[in-house]
């Protein structure tokens, strides 16, 4: 859920339970905003199954997965959300970021124990542009899995 703070905690809790009932095996993330995930704004983004690490590198030496929230321990893995190109939404001519930059981002996230989610923006026809497809294929070749 993007910008969960506008919903209010009670409604976030209702939505969380409702979604979990419909899809019990899914992860539900309340986007806690741009940051490295070292802190978590409970009043703004709780409940959530993971912590968003948006547009920043995960903190060194590693993401802290166990967090105390309101006196209880929760396992909250991190997900680094970033863009393949330079913008979240499709813009004509927005080329993918350099291969080495993407590979470095992937490897840093992996080393620090977080998942990397790269935004790939479909064009006005709902298709992933070929240059973005090619960049993803090269990324797969450039990282050690």
Backbone torsions as a table, in degrees:
resi	resn	phi	psi	omega
1	UNK	NA	123.8	179.1
2	UNK	-87.1	140.9	-179.8
3	UNK	53.5	56.2	-175.6
4	UNK	-68.3	-21.5	-177.5
5	UNK	-61.7	-23.6	179.9
6	UNK	-75.2	-15.3	-177.1
7	UNK	-81.6	-28.1	-173.5
8	UNK	86.9	146.8	-173.3
9	UNK	-62.1	-44.7	-178.7
10	UNK	-59.2	-42.0	-179.9
11	UNK	-71.4	-37.2	175.5
12	UNK	-60.5	-43.3	179.1
13	UNK	-63.3	-41.2	176.7
14	UNK	-61.0	-49.1	179.8
15	UNK	-61.9	-42.2	178.9
16	UNK	-57.6	-51.3	-179.8
17	UNK	-62.2	-41.7	-178.8
18	UNK	-64.1	-47.2	179.0
19	UNK	-63.1	-43.6	179.8
20	UNK	-62.7	-31.5	176.4
21	UNK	-69.4	-42.2	-178.9
22	UNK	-73.1	-36.6	-177.5
23	UNK	-134.8	77.8	-172.7
24	UNK	-63.3	-19.6	-178.8
25	UNK	-97.3	4.4	-177.8
26	UNK	-87.6	160.3	172.1
27	UNK	-96.9	138.1	178.6
28	UNK	-117.0	122.7	-179.6
29	UNK	-118.9	126.2	168.8
30	UNK	-93.6	116.0	-176.5
31	UNK	-64.1	112.5	-176.0
32	UNK	-87.1	8.2	173.4
33	UNK	99.7	174.7	-178.0
34	UNK	-70.6	128.5	179.2
35	UNK	168.6	-179.7	-176.7
36	UNK	-96.2	2.5	177.8
37	UNK	81.8	5.3	-178.8
38	UNK	-72.6	-23.5	174.4
39	UNK	-124.3	160.9	179.7
40	UNK	-134.3	118.8	-178.6
41	UNK	-81.1	88.2	-176.0
42	UNK	-55.2	-45.3	-178.0
43	UNK	-64.2	-25.8	-176.7
44	UNK	-92.1	-34.1	-166.0
45	UNK	-135.6	13.3	179.8
46	UNK	-94.1	142.6	3.8
47	UNK	-87.0	160.4	180.0
48	UNK	-159.9	153.9	178.3
49	UNK	-96.0	-11.3	178.4
50	UNK	-155.2	166.7	-178.1
51	UNK	-106.4	129.1	176.3
52	UNK	-79.0	133.0	173.5
53	UNK	-118.9	94.3	-168.1
54	UNK	-103.1	122.7	173.3
55	UNK	62.9	10.2	178.5
56	UNK	-126.6	156.6	173.0
57	UNK	-74.3	150.2	175.3
58	UNK	-61.8	149.9	-178.5
59	UNK	-65.3	147.9	175.9
60	UNK	-85.0	149.1	-0.6
61	UNK	-81.8	-18.1	-179.4
62	UNK	-164.0	158.6	175.8
63	UNK	-65.7	133.6	176.9
64	UNK	-83.9	111.7	-173.2
65	UNK	-86.8	-25.4	178.4
66	UNK	-99.6	124.7	-178.0
67	UNK	-128.3	143.5	172.8
68	UNK	-92.4	121.9	178.3
69	UNK	-128.4	118.1	179.3
70	UNK	50.9	45.0	174.6
71	UNK	82.6	1.7	178.7
72	UNK	-121.4	151.7	177.6
73	UNK	-91.3	133.4	178.6
74	UNK	-130.2	140.9	173.7
75	UNK	-87.7	115.0	-176.9
76	UNK	-129.8	87.2	177.6
77	UNK	-63.7	162.4	-178.8
78	UNK	-102.8	149.4	173.9
79	UNK	-131.1	115.7	178.1
80	UNK	-83.1	114.1	-178.4
81	UNK	-101.0	121.8	-178.5
82	UNK	-148.3	178.2	-175.0
83	UNK	-109.5	143.4	175.2
84	UNK	-69.9	-41.2	178.8
85	UNK	-97.5	-129.3	-179.6
86	UNK	-120.6	-11.3	-177.9
87	UNK	-129.4	153.1	179.9
88	UNK	-69.1	-34.4	-176.7
89	UNK	-111.0	160.1	-177.3
90	UNK	-61.7	131.9	171.5
91	UNK	-136.8	128.2	178.7
92	UNK	-52.2	129.7	177.0
93	UNK	83.2	1.8	178.4
94	UNK	-78.5	97.1	-174.9
95	UNK	-78.6	152.3	175.8
96	UNK	-59.4	151.6	176.3
97	UNK	-64.9	158.7	-178.7
98	UNK	-55.5	145.0	-178.5
99	UNK	-53.1	-45.9	-176.5
100	UNK	-66.0	-37.3	177.9
101	UNK	-62.6	-43.0	178.9
102	UNK	-66.8	-42.9	179.0
103	UNK	-64.2	-41.1	178.5
104	UNK	-62.6	-41.5	179.0
105	UNK	-62.5	-46.7	179.0
106	UNK	-59.1	-49.9	-176.8
107	UNK	-64.9	-37.1	177.5
108	UNK	-65.1	-44.0	178.7
109	UNK	-61.7	-44.3	-179.8
110	UNK	-63.0	-43.6	-178.9
111	UNK	-64.7	-30.7	-178.0
112	UNK	-97.7	9.0	169.7
113	UNK	78.6	32.2	177.1
114	UNK	-127.5	155.9	174.6
115	UNK	-80.1	145.0	174.3
116	UNK	-106.3	123.8	175.1
117	UNK	-112.1	113.1	179.0
118	UNK	-98.5	124.5	176.1
119	UNK	-72.2	127.0	175.3
120	UNK	-120.2	117.6	-171.5
121	UNK	-93.4	116.1	176.1
122	UNK	-68.0	150.1	179.4
123	UNK	-77.3	-173.8	-175.3
124	UNK	-68.0	-8.9	176.0
125	UNK	-100.0	3.0	179.7
126	UNK	81.1	15.4	-178.2
127	UNK	-108.0	147.6	174.2
128	UNK	-80.5	121.0	-179.0
129	UNK	-57.8	147.6	-176.4
130	UNK	-59.1	-35.8	179.9
131	UNK	-66.0	-32.1	176.5
132	UNK	-73.7	-39.6	175.3
133	UNK	-58.6	-45.2	-179.3
134	UNK	-64.9	-39.4	179.1
135	UNK	-63.2	-40.2	177.6
136	UNK	-65.7	-39.5	178.1
137	UNK	-63.9	-41.8	178.5
138	UNK	-66.5	-38.1	178.1
139	UNK	-59.6	-44.2	178.2
140	UNK	-57.6	-38.9	179.3
141	UNK	-74.5	-27.7	-172.5
142	UNK	-90.2	-6.1	-178.7
143	UNK	-113.1	156.4	-179.8
144	UNK	-94.6	108.0	177.1
145	UNK	-108.2	NA	NA
